[in-house]
Amino acid sequence: MISRKNASISKFIIHKVGNKFNDTKNAFSENTVDFDEASYDLILPFLLRPFGSVVQSYRFNHHASIALNEINNYSSQLFNDEDAFIDVSKHIVTHLYEQSTSANIKTGDVLVALFEGIEYQDMTTNAIGIFKIESKVNFFQTFLENKSYDVLVQNGISSKKLDKGCLILNQSDTEGNIILSVDNNSYDAQYWINQFLNIKYADDANNHTQQYIELCKEFSTEVIKNSYGVQEQNIFLAKTVDFFKENEVVNVERFKEDIFEEEKQIRQFEDYKKEYEGEQNLVLRNQFDVSERVFNKEKKKIKTDIKLDTNIQIKLDIDAPDASAEYLERGYDDEKKMHYYKVFFNAED
């Protein structure tokens, strides 16, 4: 995540990107934008605000060599020669256009910016921002004519939500430049992340924590729920959350020993983990540091509700891993020929 309190825009340009599949063309600007005070004060937070909550970072990727990654090359040119800003920004749009491999990919405005004063993890740096605006909204514009006010509808960019954007920081580690990305239109996420930017998650605690929690969520749905039921699925998820909460370092062997009571479930987890790694084309670490920020973010996404076909819903506390096993009992009523849950408690609010 970044801080924008000292950030400023040094260069900014707007182009339009088309789509080769619906025969729409690119349209290029020949000059940078000269902001008035009001528009500058609105657009700076609009572009940078989404990155204030981004936890995970990316690095450039390429199957042969990072030197062949187009956006990596264009960003290097911009950092080294700001006079080439307009020409390089056009190349960026052309590269985006070439990745339009589906008729579903939307046309839109492409904003390219150079920022100064971006604060990231106790360092201050400049950065390149690339943004794509796909969605326009209707708004009312009032105007005075013949001593009376009238109204018309105009179409423009909403200042509330950024469709797609990335920040390429002029800072690097052993894996290369640090990159942050946001995408609020996930219908074509592969197009933005994999094809246009060609980036991958950094090999750090943030990535390891998210990958392992994603593995556990998928395992809970595809194996635990199908084999043992929703209640056992929620118990497993609650135990997983509790393990991450209580340990600064996750050791996979210890995780399996603490979470599973049966050897059969351990083998199911190991088999699923191998299958998951193959499908996702990744290798999960056997030991890694827990990223508290990622854990807290992913924890909020975990749902532990039991939804019944009788319009009754049982909500379980993700922070109480033993409650479901101890106070929730599942059975079958022969007379009604229906399943039931019995809930034990001392008091109610």
N, C-alpha and C positions, 0 to 999 in steps of 0.2 A: 504494500500500500504506500501511497505517496502523500506528501503534504504540498499544497498549492499556495500556501500563504505568501510566499515570496516569488511565485512563478509569474512569468510574463511571456507574451508572444513577440518574437522578433521578426518572423516572416510568416505569411499566411496567404494561401491561394485556394481558389475553388475551381474545380473542373467537373464535368459530367461524364459518367461512364455509361456506355450502352450495353447491349447484349447481342452478340453475333447471331443468336438463334431466332430473335424476333426482328432482326434487321434494323436495330437502332444503333446509331454511331456515337462515338465519343465526341465531346465538345470541350475545347481547351481555352483557358484564359491565357492572355499574353502578359498580364500584369498582376502583381500581388495586391491584396486588399489593403486599402488605407482606411482604418476604422475611425469612426467618430467615437466619442467617449461613451455614449450610451450603449452602442452595439458591442464595443470592446468589453465593457463591464458585464455584459450579459453572456458573451460567447466564451470568455475565459473559464468561468466556473462550469458552464455547460459541457465543455470538452473534457475538463479534468476531474470534475466531481465523481464520475463513476469509478475512477482509479483509486479513490480514497479508501475504498473497501476491498480492493483486490488483494488477496493474500498470496496466491501462487504466481510464480513467474515462469517465463518460457525462455528457451534459447533457440537460435536458428538451427535448422536441420537440413540435411540433403543426403540422398542415398550414396552419392559418390564423394563429394567434398563440400564443406561449408562455403568454400570460395565460389562455388557455383550457384549458391542461393541468391536469387535476383534481388530480393529486398535487403539482404545483407550487403550486397554490393552498392545498391542505391543509397542506403543509409550511410555507408562509409564515405561515399562521394559528398553527401550533404554535410557531414560533420567536418570534412576536410576542405570543402570549397562552397561556402554559402552563396557565392556568385552564380553557381550552377543550379540554384534552387528551382527556378521556373522550369528549366529543361528536364531536370531529374524528376520533378513532380509529374511531368507529362509521361515520362517513362513508367512511373509507378502506376498511373491510371491505365496505360496501355497493357501493362502486365496484369492488372486486375481484370481488364477486359478479356484477355486471352484465357483466363481461368473460368470464364462463363461457359461452362460445359453443359449447362442445362437451361432449358427455356424458363424454368421456374425461378432462376436467379434474377433478382430485381435490378432495374436500372436505378440511378440515383446520383446525388451530388457527392463528390469526393473532395474532402478538405484535407490539405496537407499543411502542416504547421511546424515551425521551429520554436521550441520553448527554451527559456532560460530559467534558472532558479528552481528547478524541480528538486524536492527533498525526498530522498529514498534511503531508508536505513542509515540515518545519521550522516549521509553524504549529500552534497548539493551538486547537481549536474545539469547539463542541457539535454534536450531530448527531441526526437522527431515524432510527431503525431500524424497518424493516417486514420481518417475517419470516413465512413460511408453512411450517408443519410438516405434511407430507402423509403421511409414513411413520411408523408405530408399530412397536415391536418387543416381543416377548414376553420377560419376564424372571421369574426365580424369586424369590419373597418367602418367607422363613422366619419363623415366628412360634411363640411359646410358648403352649401350651394344655394344661391339666391336667398340668403338670409334664413335658410332652414337647414337643419341637419338631416342627412340621409344615411343610409347604411348599405353596404355591399359585402359580399362574401369573397374572401380571398383565400388562397391556398398557400401554405408555407410550412416551415420547419418548426416543430414543437420544441420549446426550450426545456422540456421536462425529461425527455428520454433520448439517449444516444443509441442509434441502432447498432453500429459496429465501430470499433475503434481499437487502435493499438498505440502504445508508447514504446519507442525504442530508445533506451537510455544510453547516453554516451559514457557508460560504465560497463565493465565486463569482469568476469571471473574466469576460472579455468575452462568453463564451458562456452564462453563468448559473451556477447552483449546481452544485457538483461532486458527482457521484453515483457510488457504487461498487455493483456488483451481483454476486451469486453465484447460480448455479443448478445444482444437482447432479442435477436430474431434467429433462434437456433434451428430453424428449418433447413438451413444450408450451412451449418457449422463447419462441416468438412471443407467447404469451399473457401471459407475465410482462414481457418487455422492451418489446414493441411496443404491446400493448393496455392492460395495467394501468399500467405506469410511463410508457409512451410516451417512451422516451429513445433517444438516439443517441450513438455514440462521439464523444468530444471531437476537435476538429480540431487534433491535435498529433502529435508524432513517434511516440508509441506507436501511434496509429491508422494513420498512414501506413505505418509499418514492417510492421504486421500485414497490412494490406490488400495490400501489394505481395508479401509472402511467400505469402499465400493465392493471389494471382493466379499466381505462379510454380508453386506446387504443383498447381493446377488445370490450368495449361497443360502441365505435365510429364506429367500423366495423360491428358488428353484429346487432346493433339496429339503431343508427343514420343514417348510410349510407343506410341501407335497407329500412328504414321508411321515411327518409327525403331527401336523396340524398347526393352526394359527397360534394357539396358546404357546406351544413350544417354540415357534418362530419368534414370538415376542420375548420369551424368556432368554433365548439366545442373543437377541439384539440388546436387551437390557444388560446382560452379562458382558457383552462386548463393549458397550459404552462404559460400564463400570471398570473394566480392565484398563481401558485407555485413560480413564479419569484417575486411576490409582497408580499408574506407572508412567514415568518420564521416558522410559525406553521399553519398546516392545520387542520381546524375544518370542519368535514364533513357536518354539517348542514349549515354552512356559505358557504361552497363550492357549495352546491346545490342551495342556494338562489342566489349566484352571477352568476352561470353559466347558469341556466335554466330560461327561461321566462314563460314557461307553466307548470301548475301543472301535466299535463299528462306526460311530460318528466321526472319530478321528480319521479313520481311513476314508470316509466319504469326503471329509474336508480336504484331505491331502489330494485325493483324486480330482476334486473340483478345482482346487488351486492350480494344478497342472494344466487342466483344460482351460481355465480362465486365462492363465499366462499365455497359452498358445493362441487363443482367440484374440487377445488384446495386444499380442506381440510385445510382451514385456516380461521382465523377471523381477519378482517381488523379493525384497531383501529379507533375510532370516532374522535380522535385528536392525532396528532403526530408532532414532529419536522421535518422540511424539511432538508434532507441532500443535500447540494448544489452540492457536487461532483457527487452524483448519479443523481440528477436532470439534471445537465449539460450533463452527459453521456447519459441518456435516451432521452433527448431532441434531440440529434443528430440523434437518430434512427427514430424519428417521420417524416413520409413523408406526405406532404400536397400538392402533385401534383394532378391535374385533367388531366387524360389521356383520350383523345377522340379517337374514331374510325376513324377519318379523318386525323390521323397522326399529330395532333396538341396537344401540352401539355401546360397547364397553371400551372405555379409554383407560389404558394402563400407563403407569408412571415409568418413563424410561430410566429414571434415576433410582428405581427400587427394583433391582433384579430378582429378589427373592419373593416379592409380594405376590406375583401371579401364581407361583408354584404353591405358596403357603395358604393363600386366602381365596383362590379361585379354583373351583372344582367342576370338571366337565363330566357329564353323564348322558344316559339315554333313558327316556321314559317310555316303557312298553305300552302303557295305556294310550298315550297320545301319539306314540310312534314318532317322537321328535327328540332331538338332542336338547340339552339344557346346560346352563352354567349356574353354579351355586356360588354366591359371593358371601364371605364371612367378614363381619365388621363389628366394632364396639359402639360407634356413634356415627351420626350423619349430620351434615350441615344443611 
